[in-house]
Amino acid sequence: MGPLTESVDTEQPPLRAFLGSSALDTARVVYKERLHTWEQWNHIAKAAQGA
């Protein structure tokens, strides 16, 4: 069974998956940058929520 067939035939397949040898590494870098930005602006997000 190949990897794509395995992901389809599994009992709980993933909604999304990264394919290829570097895709997950790239996503880690991008999401690290996004998390940094979101953390910098978190005080605004909390203030917008109100009391």
C-alpha positions, 0 to 999 in steps of 0.5 A: 500500500502506498502512502496516499492510499494509506491516508485514504484508507485509514479509519480517520484520515487527515483533513489536510496533509503536507506532501513532499520532503520539504513542505512540513519544514517550510510550514514550520518556518512560516507558522513560527513567523506567524506566531511571532506576529500574532504574539506581538499583537495579542494585546490588541486582540484581547482589548478588542474582546472587551471586558 
